[in-house]
């Protein structure tokens, strides 16, 4: 059974939601969309985001500090979604090119992670990621106090590459 968003129920049933093929790939960072109504026929590449609360189980160090690996886990989820949006397959996260941890994250903070594909190769997709703290826990006030931040704080950014085998690219066509 096909679920909302093209997900499928069960394993091995082969039931995928059919979607029209919209993308024609060039070997550059820009992609042209067939029948695109946007200015100049150039579309932006897929983007994804998620927002999560860092819980006590995520605190790894003293003072309720969350390990940077938790942010990298979010980036891994994003790159998987980006590959699915772009190719109809999860692909395989091959490597990080750069990672910068810029501010601490604590249990109780809400993190909004964003990612986008910036370059498409034959099988590789280069992605950029950002993680922002949008709500900060205020444990010095009380165990449940928190502040909505007027300006999100960039806590981490990075660049990575995922690979989707040519034979698994279901939503793309070769130009």
C-alpha positions in Angstrom: 0.0 0.0 0.0 1.3 3.5 -0.9 1.3 6.0 1.9 1.2 9.8 1.7 4.3 11.3 0.2 5.2 8.3 -1.9 6.3 6.1 1.1 5.4 2.5 0.8 4.1 0.1 3.4 5.7 -3.2 4.0 9.0 -4.6 2.5 9.4 -6.0 -0.9 5.9 -5.2 -2.1 7.3 -3.0 -4.9 4.4 -0.6 -4.5 5.8 2.9 -5.2 3.7 5.9 -5.9 4.2 6.9 -9.5 5.4 10.4 -10.0 6.0 12.2 -13.3 9.6 12.8 -14.2 10.3 16.6 -13.9 14.0 16.8 -13.8 16.5 16.7 -16.6 20.1 16.6 -15.2 23.0 18.6 -16.4 26.5 18.0 -15.0 26.5 21.4 -13.4 25.2 22.9 -10.2 22.1 24.2 -12.1 19.3 22.0 -13.2 16.7 22.8 -15.8 13.1 21.8 -15.1 10.9 20.7 -18.0 7.8 22.9 -18.2 9.3 25.1 -15.5 7.3 28.3 -14.9 10.1 29.9 -12.9 12.2 32.8 -14.2 14.6 31.6 -16.9 13.6 27.9 -16.6 16.1 27.4 -13.8 14.8 25.7 -10.6 16.4 25.4 -7.2 17.6 21.9 -6.1 15.8 20.0 -3.4 15.8 21.3 0.2 14.7 19.8 3.4 14.4 20.7 7.1 13.5 19.2 10.4 13.0 20.6 13.9 13.7 18.5 17.0 14.0 19.0 20.8 17.2 17.8 22.4 16.2 15.7 25.3 18.0 14.5 28.4 18.9 11.3 26.6 20.9 13.4 24.1 23.0 15.1 26.8 26.4 13.4 26.7 28.7 15.7 28.6 28.5 17.6 31.9 26.2 20.5 32.2 23.6 18.9 29.9 25.9 19.5 26.8 24.7 17.6 23.7 27.4 15.8 21.7 28.1 17.2 18.2 27.4 13.7 16.8 23.7 14.3 17.5 23.8 17.2 15.0 25.6 15.0 12.5 22.8 12.5 12.9 20.3 15.2 11.9 22.4 16.0 8.9 22.4 12.3 8.0 18.6 12.3 8.1 18.5 15.4 5.9 20.8 13.9 3.3 18.7 10.8 3.2 15.5 12.9 2.6 17.3 15.0 0.0 18.3 11.8 -2.0 14.8 10.5 -1.8 13.3 13.8 -3.0 15.9 14.0 -5.8 16.2 10.4 -6.9 13.6 8.2 -5.2 16.3 6.3 -3.3 18.0 6.9 0.0 21.5 6.6 -1.4 24.6 6.3 0.7 26.1 9.2 2.6 29.7 9.0 1.4 31.6 11.7 3.3 31.7 15.1 5.0 33.8 17.7 3.2 33.6 20.1 6.1 32.0 20.4 9.5 32.1 23.4 11.8 30.6 23.4 15.3 29.9 27.0 16.2 27.9 27.1 19.4 27.0 24.7 22.2 23.7 22.8 22.2 22.1 21.7 25.5 19.3 19.3 26.5 16.0 21.2 26.2 17.2 23.3 23.2 15.2 23.0 19.9 17.3 22.6 16.8 16.2 23.4 13.3 18.4 21.6 10.8 18.3 22.5 7.1 19.9 21.0 4.1 19.9 21.4 0.3 21.5 19.8 -2.7 23.9 22.3 -4.3 25.5 20.2 -7.0 24.5 17.1 -8.9 27.0 14.7 -10.6 26.4 11.5 -12.4 25.8 9.6 -9.1 26.9 12.1 -6.5 25.0 14.8 -4.8 26.9 17.5 -2.9 24.8 19.0 0.0 25.1 21.9 2.4 23.7 21.7 5.9 23.0 24.2 8.7 21.7 23.6 12.3 20.2 26.5 14.2 19.1 26.8 17.8 15.6 28.3 17.7 14.5 27.7 21.3 17.0 27.7 24.2 16.4 25.9 27.5 16.7 28.1 30.6 17.5 25.6 33.3 18.9 28.4 35.5 15.3 29.7 35.8 13.5 26.4 36.2 13.6 22.8 34.9 10.9 23.6 32.3 11.8 27.2 31.3 12.8 28.0 27.7 13.1 31.1 25.5 12.0 31.4 21.8 15.0 33.1 20.3 14.4 36.3 18.3 17.3 35.4 16.1 18.2 31.7 15.6 21.8 30.8 16.6 23.9 28.9 14.0 25.3 26.0 16.0 26.8 23.9 13.1 27.3 23.9 9.4 28.8 21.4 7.0 29.1 20.1 3.5 28.8 16.4 2.5 28.2 14.1 -0.4 25.8 11.3 -0.9 25.9 8.8 -3.8 22.9 7.2 -5.5 23.7 4.3 -7.9 22.6 5.0 -11.4 20.4 2.0 -11.5 18.6 3.2 -8.4 17.8 6.7 -9.6 14.1 6.4 -10.3 13.0 10.1 -10.5 15.7 11.3 -12.9 16.2 11.1 -16.6 19.4 11.5 -18.6 19.6 14.4 -21.0 
